[in-house]
């Protein structure tokens, strides 16, 4: 004992052949002698670790440092030996420099090795099991595989992003210690049992809710204004554009719902796991900009509705300020439960359907011409104004933040993700529900476009002035200039002309529908902001703080325009915001296409070739639309100095778009990884 001290047991003495000798028994090699300087990698070979000499009392965690336990030593046969018992494989011993993927094979990770104390190590990153089609196997939580280069390793972050197992007990991951309390809907909707393979209305009702909340973004004041302008400029000729834009929107929302159902994480959370820090923050900023822009449209729509309902007694800036108060009403509403909140939004959608449907009935558009415009994709005699309206329809229908929102809302249903059959069933019912919800939104948009296609198409300002001057609302006639230019309609003038044509009831019913559109979009924007902020940045704010931030950013420029400019400028601001939504759309469509096409993340639910081709076509169409928008608006810049600002913004925009394309499933990065 006194002879074999640590100073005596140098690497030149303790050779592998000596360690495996039956002479060196455990009573000789005491733990204090086996220091890290002695147990070098050249001595601790795999055969030495499996010998009967190095018993657990010798191989203590203090001796097994990362510099000793190199990958060449920790082979599967060594890990499964009776020597490396759980008391040795502690979290302090299992460091990232030792347990590399080639060591942690299934044969090595036996139950006797993976004890709770060992599993506390941050090194044991779960690996996905490959599914066999038709086999009932658990779905591994949606964490990146080791060979996918987690974001931190790709960018050189000091602390690589480590995926963690999501909690499925609430609509989002549980709050971290010290968070400001619950910020999301914590209620989970149970799914009733039904016979396997059969369609169940009870199940469909349980899944109903997220799709209708998502569909509200298809009915916000920006969409309403885009619809009425398209009807006034092109009549019924662009109805087919509205139809196919809604179908394209459904395809994007299907991918968002599928990502949330399969992985248990929303799009923002998945972006946090996979994208490096700088692109991740830039992506977050673009989506926040889209949310603020959408909120501005809701403020504008609500303010104009209040202005109309009060017979112009409440000025526009007063209506803008009222929107500060009404927002917080919804913060108390959701305390009554998720289903009641969903029912309230369903009520608002019903109000929009009834009010705009009433306008459709009293306007009595020609049904034959309407059906031809809906199902025949053509636009005879159309020029640049009609083309700009067609582009605006697509930009207004597909909202970037709505994709992030839908991927989070579907997590409110109780789904057993360990059973692929339940995941597949949830995808089916969510798709049916989204199809129904977007069909309702399509008909509401159709009502608006058809009404103004009937009432405003080919009308001049003088015609509108004469109609109002000879109606029961003569005071409104002065909002139309007396010239022969084609009338430029907006959501305010639209309500006025409906009142002039069909009576004051039509004006107030229009205002009620517009108010419902603005109010329903308010809370969905709030939820989208919460999900995006928590997903990208892991920041948890209370709803009050989130609403205060978003609404403050939205109200300030809107109040300034309302006070110092007129209604026409306010409506022009609404048009610019529609353009903004279209420009920011790639920041949502490209990530959702990327992640839903990854077999490592989606398993058997990954996009097939047809789905990839269709979604890629959508993305190419959106990029072409954005390019056309930019080219069309450049000549209207008031000063050449603005071109420098546009060039800087365009460079940043192209940079992040190109990055998302290259990182996507169709890009060279993904193709290179597949070849490996």
C-alpha positions in Angstrom: 0.0 0.0 0.0 2.7 2.5 1.0 4.7 1.6 -2.0 2.0 2.0 -4.7 1.4 5.7 -4.2 0.3 8.2 -6.9 3.9 9.4 -7.4 5.1 5.9 -8.0 2.3 4.9 -10.3 3.4 6.8 -13.3 2.1 6.1 -16.9 5.4 4.3 -17.7 4.6 1.9 -14.8 0.9 1.4 -15.3 0.9 0.1 -18.8 -2.2 -1.6 -20.2 -0.6 -5.0 -19.9 0.1 -4.3 -16.2 -3.5 -3.2 -15.5 -4.9 -6.4 -16.9 -2.6 -8.5 -14.9 -4.0 -10.7 -12.2 -1.2 -9.5 -9.9 -2.5 -6.0 -9.5 -5.5 -6.7 -7.3 -8.0 -4.2 -6.1 -6.5 -4.0 -2.6 -3.3 -2.7 -4.2 -4.6 -0.1 -6.6 -6.3 2.2 -4.1 -8.3 5.1 -5.5 -6.0 7.8 -4.2 -3.2 6.4 -6.3 -5.2 6.4 -9.5 -5.1 10.1 -10.2 -5.9 11.7 -13.6 -2.2 12.1 -14.3 -1.8 8.4 -14.0 -5.0 7.2 -15.8 -4.1 8.5 -19.2 -5.8 7.4 -22.4 -2.9 5.2 -23.4 -3.4 3.1 -20.2 -7.1 3.0 -19.9 -7.9 0.9 -23.0 -11.1 -0.8 -23.6 -9.7 -4.1 -22.4 -8.5 -2.6 -19.2 -11.9 -1.1 -18.4 -13.5 -4.5 -18.7 -11.0 -6.3 -16.5 -11.7 -7.6 -13.1 -9.0 -5.4 -11.6 -10.6 -2.0 -12.0 -13.5 -2.4 -9.6 -16.0 0.5 -9.0 -14.3 1.5 -5.8 -11.2 2.4 -7.9 -13.0 4.1 -10.8 -14.5 7.0 -9.0 -15.9 10.1 -10.7 -12.9 12.1 -9.5 -10.6 9.8 -11.3 -12.6 9.5 -14.5 -12.1 13.0 -15.8 -12.8 14.0 -19.4 -9.1 14.0 -20.2 -9.1 10.3 -19.1 -12.3 9.0 -20.6 -11.6 9.6 -24.2 -13.9 8.2 -27.0 -11.3 5.5 -27.8 -11.7 4.1 -24.2 -15.5 4.4 -23.8 -16.5 1.7 -26.3 -19.9 0.0 -26.1 -18.3 -3.1 -24.6 -16.8 -0.9 -21.8 -20.0 0.9 -21.1 -21.9 -2.4 -20.7 -19.3 -3.9 -18.4 -19.9 -4.5 -14.7 -17.2 -2.0 -13.9 -18.8 1.2 -15.0 -21.8 1.0 -12.7 -24.2 3.9 -12.1 -22.3 5.3 -9.2 -19.4 5.9 -11.6 -21.3 7.3 -14.6 -22.5 10.4 -12.8 -23.4 13.7 -14.6 -20.0 15.2 -13.7 -18.2 12.4 -15.4 -20.4 12.3 -18.5 -19.2 15.5 -20.2 -19.7 16.5 -23.8 -16.1 15.9 -24.7 -16.4 12.2 -23.8 -19.7 10.8 -24.8 -19.8 11.4 -28.5 -22.6 9.8 -30.6 -20.3 6.9 -31.8 -20.1 5.8 -28.2 -23.7 6.2 -27.1 -25.0 3.3 -29.2 -28.2 1.5 -28.2 -26.3 -1.6 -27.1 -24.2 0.5 -24.7 -27.1 2.5 -23.1 -28.5 -0.3 -21.0 -30.9 0.4 -18.1 -28.1 -0.4 -15.6 -26.0 2.4 -17.1 -28.7 5.1 -17.7 -29.7 5.7 -14.1 -31.4 9.0 -13.1 -28.1 10.4 -11.9 -26.6 9.8 -15.2 -29.5 11.2 -17.1 -29.1 14.6 -15.5 -26.2 15.2 -17.8 -26.7 17.7 -20.5 -24.7 15.4 -22.8 -27.2 12.7 -23.3 -29.0 14.2 -26.2 -31.9 12.0 -27.4 -31.7 10.5 -30.8 -34.8 9.9 -32.9 -35.9 6.4 -33.6 -36.8 5.7 -37.2 -40.4 4.6 -37.6 -41.4 1.5 -39.5 -44.6 2.4 -41.5 -47.6 1.0 -39.8 -45.8 0.1 -36.6 -47.0 1.6 -33.3 -43.8 3.2 -32.0 -43.4 6.2 -29.7 -42.9 9.6 -31.3 -39.7 11.0 -30.0 -39.9 14.7 -28.9 -39.0 17.0 -31.8 -35.4 17.7 -31.0 -32.6 17.9 -33.5 -30.5 14.9 -34.2 -26.9 15.1 -33.2 -25.7 15.0 -36.8 -27.9 18.0 -37.8 -25.5 20.5 -36.3 -27.5 22.3 -33.7 -27.7 26.1 -34.1 -24.9 26.9 -31.6 -22.4 24.6 -33.2 -23.1 26.1 -36.7 -22.6 29.6 -35.6 -20.0 29.4 -32.9 -22.3 30.5 -30.1 -20.7 30.1 -26.7 -23.7 28.2 -25.5 -25.2 25.9 -28.2 -29.0 25.6 -28.3 -29.9 22.3 -26.6 -33.3 20.9 -27.4 -35.4 20.0 -24.4 -38.4 17.8 -24.1 -41.5 19.9 -24.5 -44.3 19.8 -22.0 -47.6 18.9 -23.5 -49.6 19.9 -20.5 -50.4 23.4 -21.7 -50.5 25.3 -24.9 -46.9 26.1 -24.6 -43.9 25.0 -22.6 -44.2 25.6 -18.9 -42.9 28.9 -17.6 -39.4 29.0 -16.4 -38.6 29.7 -12.8 -39.1 33.4 -12.1 -41.3 34.0 -15.0 -44.0 36.6 -14.8 -46.8 34.0 -14.4 -49.0 32.2 -16.8 -49.1 33.9 -20.2 -50.8 31.4 -22.4 -54.0 29.4 -22.4 -53.3 26.5 -19.9 -56.5 24.6 -20.5 -56.3 21.4 -22.5 -59.3 20.3 -24.5 -59.9 16.5 -24.1 -60.7 14.5 -27.3 -63.6 12.1 -26.9 -63.1 8.4 -27.8 -64.6 7.1 -31.0 -64.3 3.9 -33.1 -60.9 3.8 -34.9 -61.1 4.7 -38.6 -64.6 6.2 -38.4 -65.5 9.9 -38.7 -66.9 11.4 -35.5 -68.7 14.7 -35.3 -68.0 14.7 -31.5 -64.3 14.6 -32.3 -64.6 17.2 -35.0 -66.4 19.5 -32.5 -63.6 18.9 -29.9 -61.0 19.9 -32.5 -63.0 22.9 -33.7 -61.6 26.3 -32.5 -58.0 26.9 -33.6 -58.9 27.0 -37.2 -61.6 29.6 -36.7 -59.3 31.8 -34.5 -56.7 31.5 -37.4 -59.3 32.4 -40.0 -59.9 35.8 -38.3 -56.7 37.0 -39.9 -58.4 36.4 -43.3 -61.1 38.8 -42.2 -59.3 41.7 -40.7 -59.9 45.3 -41.9 -56.9 45.1 -44.3 -58.6 42.2 -46.1 -62.0 44.0 -46.2 -60.4 47.0 -47.8 -58.5 44.9 -50.3 -61.8 43.1 -51.2 -63.8 46.3 -51.8 -61.0 48.0 -53.8 -60.7 44.9 -56.0 -64.4 44.9 -56.6 -64.6 48.6 -57.4 -61.6 48.4 -59.8 -62.2 45.1 -61.5 -65.8 44.1 -60.8 -66.2 40.3 -60.7 -63.1 39.6 -62.8 -60.8 38.9 -59.8 -63.0 36.6 -57.8 -61.0 33.6 -59.0 -57.9 35.2 -57.5 -59.7 35.4 -54.1 -60.6 31.8 -54.4 -57.2 30.5 -55.2 -55.5 32.8 -52.7 -57.7 31.3 -50.0 -56.7 27.8 -51.2 -53.0 28.7 -51.0 -53.6 30.1 -47.6 -55.2 26.8 -46.5 -52.2 24.9 -47.7 -49.9 27.1 -45.7 -52.1 26.8 -42.6 -52.2 23.0 -43.0 -48.4 22.9 -42.7 -48.5 25.1 -39.6 -51.1 22.9 -37.9 -49.2 19.7 -38.9 -45.9 21.1 -37.4 -47.6 21.9 -34.1 -49.5 18.6 -33.9 -46.5 16.3 -34.7 -43.8 18.1 -32.8 -45.7 19.6 -29.9 -43.9 22.9 -30.6 -45.0 26.0 -32.5 -43.0 27.4 -35.4 -41.3 30.0 -33.2 -40.0 27.3 -30.9 -38.7 25.2 -33.7 -36.9 28.2 -35.2 -35.3 28.8 -31.9 -33.9 25.3 -31.9 -32.6 25.2 -35.5 -31.6 28.7 -36.6 -28.4 30.4 -35.5 -28.8 33.5 -33.2 -28.4 36.3 -35.7 -30.9 35.0 -38.4 -33.2 34.0 -35.5 -33.3 37.5 -34.1 -33.8 39.1 -37.5 -36.6 36.6 -38.3 -38.2 37.5 -35.0 -38.0 41.2 -35.7 -39.7 40.8 -39.1 -42.6 38.8 -37.6 -43.0 41.4 -34.9 -43.1 44.1 -37.6 -45.9 42.1 -39.3 -47.8 41.8 -36.0 -47.6 45.6 -35.4 -48.6 46.3 -39.0 -51.6 44.0 -38.6 -52.5 45.7 -35.3 -52.4 49.1 -37.0 -54.9 47.8 -39.6 -57.2 46.7 -36.7 -56.9 50.1 -35.1 -57.7 51.9 -38.3 -60.7 49.6 -39.0 -62.1 49.9 -35.5 -61.6 53.7 -35.5 -63.5 54.1 -38.8 -66.3 51.9 -37.6 -66.7 53.9 -34.4 -66.6 57.1 -36.5 -69.4 55.8 -38.8 -71.5 54.4 -35.9 -71.4 57.7 -34.1 -72.5 59.6 -37.2 -69.1 61.2 -37.2 -69.6 62.7 -33.7 -66.5 60.8 -32.5 -63.5 62.0 -34.5 -61.1 59.5 -36.0 -58.4 60.1 -33.4 -61.0 59.6 -30.7 -61.9 56.2 -32.2 -58.2 55.3 -32.2 -57.9 56.1 -28.5 -61.0 54.0 -27.7 -59.2 51.0 -29.2 -56.8 51.2 -26.2 -59.7 50.5 -23.8 -61.5 47.8 -25.8 -58.3 45.7 -26.1 -58.1 45.0 -22.4 -61.7 43.7 -22.4 -60.4 40.6 -24.1 -57.8 40.1 -21.5 -60.5 39.4 -19.0 -62.6 37.4 -21.4 -60.2 34.5 -21.8 -60.2 34.0 -18.0 -63.6 32.2 -18.5 -62.0 29.3 -20.4 -60.7 28.4 -23.8 -63.9 27.1 -25.2 -65.8 30.3 -24.2 -63.1 32.4 -25.8 -63.4 30.4 -29.0 -67.2 30.7 -28.9 -66.9 34.5 -28.6 -64.7 34.7 -31.7 -67.1 32.4 -33.5 -69.8 35.0 -32.6 -67.8 37.8 -34.1 -67.3 35.8 -37.3 -71.1 35.1 -37.4 -71.7 38.9 -37.0 -69.4 39.5 -40.0 -71.1 36.8 -42.0 -74.6 38.3 -41.3 -73.7 41.9 -41.8 -71.7 41.5 -45.0 -74.2 38.9 -46.2 -77.0 41.4 -45.7 -75.1 43.9 -47.9 -74.8 41.1 -50.5 -78.5 40.4 -50.4 -79.6 44.0 -50.8 -77.0 44.7 -53.5 -78.2 41.7 -55.6 -75.1 41.1 -57.8 -75.6 39.4 -61.1 -75.1 35.7 -60.3 -74.1 34.6 -63.8 -71.4 37.1 -64.1 -70.3 36.4 -60.6 -69.9 32.6 -61.2 -67.9 33.2 -64.3 -65.6 35.5 -62.5 -65.2 32.9 -59.7 -64.5 29.8 -61.7 -62.9 31.2 -65.0 -59.4 32.4 -64.3 -59.3 35.3 -66.8 -59.3 39.1 -66.7 -60.3 40.5 -70.1 -59.4 44.1 -70.6 -57.4 44.3 -67.4 -54.3 46.6 -67.0 -51.9 47.6 -64.3 -54.6 48.8 -61.8 -56.3 45.4 -61.9 -53.0 43.5 -61.7 -52.1 45.6 -58.6 -55.4 44.7 -57.0 -54.8 41.0 -57.7 -51.4 41.2 -56.1 -53.0 43.0 -53.1 -55.5 40.2 -52.7 -52.8 37.5 -52.3 -50.8 39.7 -49.9 -53.8 40.5 -47.7 -55.1 36.9 -47.5 -51.9 35.1 -46.5 -50.6 36.7 -43.3 -47.1 35.8 -42.0 -47.8 35.9 -38.3 -50.9 33.8 -38.8 -48.8 30.8 -39.7 -46.9 31.1 -36.4 -50.2 31.5 -34.5 -51.9 28.4 -36.0 -48.9 26.2 -35.2 -49.3 27.2 -31.5 -53.1 27.1 -31.2 -53.4 23.4 -32.2 -51.4 22.5 -29.1 -54.4 23.3 -27.0 -55.9 19.9 -27.8 -55.0 16.8 -25.8 -53.2 14.5 -28.2 -51.2 11.4 -27.3 -48.1 11.9 -29.4 -46.7 8.5 -28.6 -49.4 7.0 -30.9 -48.9 7.9 -34.6 -52.6 6.9 -35.3 -53.7 9.7 -32.9 -51.4 12.2 -34.5 -52.6 11.2 -38.0 -56.2 11.6 -36.8 -55.5 15.0 -35.2 -54.0 16.2 -38.5 -57.1 15.0 -40.4 -59.6 16.8 -38.1 -57.6 20.0 -37.9 -57.5 20.1 -41.7 -61.2 19.6 -41.9 -61.8 22.3 -39.3 -59.4 24.7 -41.1 -61.2 24.0 -44.4 -64.6 24.8 -42.9 -63.2 28.0 -41.2 -61.5 29.3 -44.3 -64.6 28.5 -46.4 -66.6 30.8 -44.1 -64.0 33.5 -44.4 -63.9 33.1 -48.2 -67.7 33.6 -48.5 -67.4 36.7 -46.3 -64.7 38.1 -48.5 -66.7 37.1 -51.5 -69.7 39.1 -50.2 -67.7 42.2 -49.9 -66.0 42.0 -53.3 -69.2 41.1 -55.0 -71.1 44.0 -53.4 -68.6 46.6 -54.4 -68.2 45.0 -57.8 -71.9 45.5 -58.3 -72.2 49.0 -56.7 -68.9 50.7 -57.5 -67.6 49.2 -60.7 -67.0 51.8 -63.4 -68.5 54.5 -61.1 -67.0 58.0 -61.1 -66.7 60.4 -58.3 -69.4 62.5 -59.8 -71.7 59.5 -59.9 -71.0 58.8 -56.2 -71.7 62.4 -55.3 -75.0 62.4 -57.1 -76.1 59.2 -55.5 -75.4 60.5 -52.0 -76.8 64.0 -52.7 -80.1 62.5 -53.8 -80.3 59.9 -50.9 -81.3 60.0 -47.3 -77.7 60.8 -46.4 -77.0 64.0 -48.3 -74.4 65.2 -45.8 -72.0 62.5 -46.9 -72.0 63.6 -50.5 -69.1 66.1 -50.0 -66.6 63.3 -49.3 -66.6 62.6 -53.1 -65.0 65.2 -55.4 -67.1 66.3 -58.3 -65.0 65.0 -61.2 -65.2 62.2 -63.7 -62.3 60.2 -62.3 -63.0 56.6 -61.3 -63.9 56.6 -57.6 -61.1 55.5 -55.3 -63.0 53.7 -52.6 -61.9 52.7 -49.1 -63.5 51.2 -46.0 -65.0 54.5 -45.0 -66.3 55.6 -48.4 -67.5 52.1 -48.9 -69.8 52.2 -46.0 -71.1 55.7 -47.0 -71.9 54.7 -50.6 -73.7 51.6 -49.3 -75.8 53.8 -47.0 -76.5 56.1 -49.9 -77.6 53.3 -52.2 -79.5 51.0 -49.8 -80.4 53.2 -46.9 -78.9 54.2 -43.5 -79.4 50.7 -42.2 -76.8 49.4 -44.7 -74.3 52.0 -43.5 -74.6 51.0 -39.8 -74.7 47.3 -40.6 -71.5 47.8 -42.6 -69.9 49.6 -39.6 -70.9 46.8 -37.2 -69.3 44.2 -39.5 -66.2 46.4 -39.7 -66.1 46.8 -36.0 -66.4 43.0 -35.5 -63.5 42.5 -38.0 -61.3 44.9 -36.1 -62.1 43.6 -32.7 -61.8 39.9 -33.6 -58.3 40.5 -35.0 -57.1 42.3 -31.9 -56.7 39.3 -29.6 -55.4 37.0 -32.3 -52.6 39.5 -32.9 -51.9 39.5 -29.1 -51.7 35.8 -29.0 -49.5 35.6 -32.1 -47.2 38.2 -30.5 -46.9 36.1 -27.3 -46.2 32.9 -29.1 -43.6 34.5 -31.4 -41.8 36.3 -28.5 -41.7 33.2 -26.3 -40.8 30.9 -29.2 -37.9 32.9 -30.6 -36.5 34.6 -27.5 -37.9 32.5 -24.6 -39.3 35.6 -23.1 -42.5 35.3 -21.2 -44.6 38.5 -20.8 -48.0 38.8 -19.3 -50.8 39.5 -21.7 -51.2 43.0 -20.3 -47.5 43.8 -21.1 -47.7 42.2 -24.5 -50.9 44.1 -25.5 -49.4 47.3 -24.1 -46.3 47.0 -26.3 -48.0 46.0 -29.5 -50.9 48.5 -29.2 -48.6 51.3 -28.3 -46.5 50.7 -31.4 -49.6 50.6 -33.5 -51.5 53.6 -32.0 -48.7 56.2 -32.1 -48.4 56.4 -35.9 -52.1 55.9 -36.4 -53.0 58.8 -34.1 -50.5 61.1 -35.8 -52.1 60.3 -39.2 -55.6 60.7 -37.8 -54.9 64.0 -36.2 -52.7 65.7 -38.8 -54.0 64.2 -42.0 -57.4 63.0 -43.3 -59.4 59.8 -43.9 -57.8 59.3 -47.3 -54.3 59.2 -45.7 -55.5 56.8 -43.1 -56.9 54.5 -45.8 -53.6 54.9 -47.7 -51.8 53.8 -44.6 -54.0 50.7 -44.6 -52.9 49.9 -48.2 -49.2 50.3 -47.3 -49.7 47.8 -44.5 -51.1 45.3 -46.9 -48.0 45.6 -49.0 -45.9 45.2 -45.8 -47.6 41.9 -45.0 -46.9 40.6 -48.5 -43.2 41.5 -48.3 -42.8 39.8 -44.9 -44.6 36.6 -46.0 -41.4 34.7 -47.0 -40.3 34.9 -43.3 -43.1 32.6 -42.4 -43.6 30.4 -45.5 -39.9 29.5 -45.9 -39.4 28.3 -42.3 -42.7 26.3 -42.3 -41.7 24.6 -45.6 -38.2 23.9 -44.3 -39.3 22.2 -41.0 -42.3 20.3 -42.3 -40.0 18.8 -45.0 -37.5 17.4 -42.5 -37.9 13.7 -41.9 -35.7 14.0 -38.8 -38.3 16.3 -37.3 -41.6 15.1 -38.8 -40.9 11.4 -39.3 -43.6 9.9 -41.6 -45.5 13.2 -41.6 -42.8 15.0 -43.5 -43.9 16.7 -46.8 -43.9 14.6 -49.9 -42.7 15.7 -53.3 -46.1 17.0 -54.3 -46.5 19.0 -51.1 -43.0 20.4 -51.5 -43.6 21.4 -55.1 -46.9 23.1 -54.3 -45.5 25.0 -51.3 -42.4 26.0 -53.3 -44.7 27.3 -56.0 -46.5 29.4 -53.4 -43.2 30.8 -52.3 -42.1 31.6 -55.8 -45.4 33.3 -56.5 -45.1 35.4 -53.3 -41.6 36.4 -54.2 -42.7 37.4 -57.7 -45.6 39.4 -56.2 -43.2 41.2 -53.9 -40.9 42.0 -56.7 -43.7 43.5 -58.7 -44.9 45.5 -55.8 -41.4 47.0 -55.3 -41.0 47.8 -59.0 -44.5 49.4 -59.1 -43.9 51.6 -56.1 -40.4 52.8 -56.9 -41.6 55.5 -59.5 -43.9 57.0 -56.8 -41.1 57.8 -54.4 -41.2 61.6 -53.7 -37.4 62.2 -53.7 -34.4 60.4 -55.1 -32.9 60.2 -51.6 -35.5 57.6 -50.7 -33.9 55.2 -53.2 -30.8 54.9 -50.9 -33.1 53.9 -48.0 -35.0 51.4 -50.2 -31.6 49.9 -51.4 -30.5 49.3 -47.8 -33.8 47.7 -46.8 -33.8 45.6 -50.0 -30.3 44.3 -49.3 -31.3 43.3 -45.8 -34.5 41.7 -47.0 -32.8 39.8 -49.8 -30.1 38.6 -47.4 -32.4 37.0 -44.9 -34.6 35.6 -47.7 -31.6 34.0 -49.5 -30.4 32.6 -46.2 -33.8 31.0 -45.6 -33.8 29.5 -49.1 -30.3 28.1 -48.8 -31.1 26.6 -45.4 -34.4 25.2 -46.6 -35.2 21.6 -47.8 -34.6 22.6 -51.4 -31.4 24.4 -50.8 -27.8 23.0 -51.1 -27.4 22.7 -47.4 -30.2 20.2 -47.0 -29.2 18.3 -50.2 -25.6 18.1 -49.0 -26.8 16.6 -45.7 -28.9 14.1 -47.5 -26.0 13.0 -49.6 -23.9 12.5 -46.4 
